Every structure is written in structure tokens, then in C-alpha cells.
Amino acid sequence: MKDGKNCSCAHHTTMHTMFGLFVLIFGISGLLKAMGNISAETFNWIWPSLVTIAALGKLAKNMCKCC
């Protein structure tokens, strides 16, 4: 059994990468909204979607059986 903090399973490293991408997309969409390039309606659709996907990923990570 592996230590969860040092597990190098593909699904663990993918989740860290995905979280970083979600934060990046959230930041870029906020910046585009502030600059007037996307509407508030679009931004209000993007951020809850990202939070929901991140939460589902976190729940899936906790179901790991390999470590």
C-alpha cells in the first residue's frame, strides 16, 4: 500500500493538473469579464461549472483504492 501523499498514480497527478487548469480558466475568465470581453452571464455560467467539476474530482480522488 502506498502513502497517499506520495502516490504517483495517474489519476492523482491528473487531478492536480486539472485543479490548476480550473484555477487558470477561472482567473482568465474573470479577467476577460473585467475587460469586457465576455458577458457577466457567461462568467456566471463558467465559475459554478468549474467549482462543480473540481468538487466531483475531489470526491473521486477520495474513492481511490490503490493507496
GIZI-V774568 format. One record per backbone hydrogen bond with DSSP energy under -1.0 kcal/mol. NH is the residue of the N-H (numbers start at 1). CO is the residue of the C=O. If there is no record, write none. Layout:
# GIZI-V774568
nh=<NH NH>
co=<CO CO>
This chain:
# GIZI-V774568
nh=<6 13 14 15 16 17 18 19 20 21 22 23 24 25 26 27 28 29 30 31 32 33 34 35 36 37 43 44 46 47 49 50 51 52 53 54 55 56 57 58 59 60 61 62 63 64>
co=<3 9 10 11 12 13 14 15 16 17 18 19 20 21 22 23 24 25 26 27 28 29 30 31 33 32 39 40 42 43 45 46 47 48 49 50 51 52 53 54 55 56 57 58 60 61>
